[in-house]
């Protein structure tokens, strides 16, 4: 790739892109709720006792997701024990 191709590149404004994406998701969620009465959501099922997974899911995934109005839920399950 030569230097002449660099001018074709663009810097993406991540915050602006994320805001537009969230606006789009919010509109779709609202439309779905109006048409069906159902609200989509995000569910996380953690199997085992990994503390890092609990922290990650608690901070990143399983929190309320406004303004998109998605609901979230986390379920913790113990690993099944192996039978010898």
Secondary structure as GFF3:
##gff-version 3
##sequence-region A 1 84
A	DSSP	three_ten_helix	3	8	.	.	.	ID=ss1
A	DSSP	alpha_helix	14	36	.	.	.	ID=ss2
A	DSSP	beta_strand	41	47	.	.	.	ID=ss3
A	DSSP	alpha_helix	51	56	.	.	.	ID=ss4
A	DSSP	pi_helix	57	61	.	.	.	ID=ss5
A	DSSP	beta_strand	71	77	.	.	.	ID=ss6
###
